[in-house]
Amino acid sequence: MNVLRPVVVAAIAVACSAAYAKLPPAPPMTDAQKAEAEAKKTATADKEKNELTNAQNRVAQIYIAQQKAKGVTVTPQLPSTGGSAEPQKPPSSRAEPEKAMAHSPPKKH
């Protein structure tokens, strides 16, 4: 049985690759299909975002309840709602290449 298993796995892999190679390419999508796919992708992303938020809230509520039972006061640190949605990059201590004249031709006098 131990000798037969790798042979069967190899045969299945070869059969699957042969079947996949014979598939025709997908037809091009129309504008309506592209819009529908984009809407579906957006809806899925929103759903996943809401599920993640709900899961994080449940974990936070459990943690706060556990700490309250111990007599510890927990103040949740909520993210700020103002500003851009993109995370802020820390300031760099290195000079920008153009500011340091690294990529600029020498000045002619």
Buried (B, 14 or more C-beta within 10 A) or exposed (E): EEEEEEEEEEEEEEEEEEEEEEEEEEEEEEEEEEEEEEEEEEEEEEEEEEEEEEEEEEEEEEEBEEEEEEEEEEEEEEEEEEEEEEEEEEEEEEEEEEEEEEEEEEEEE
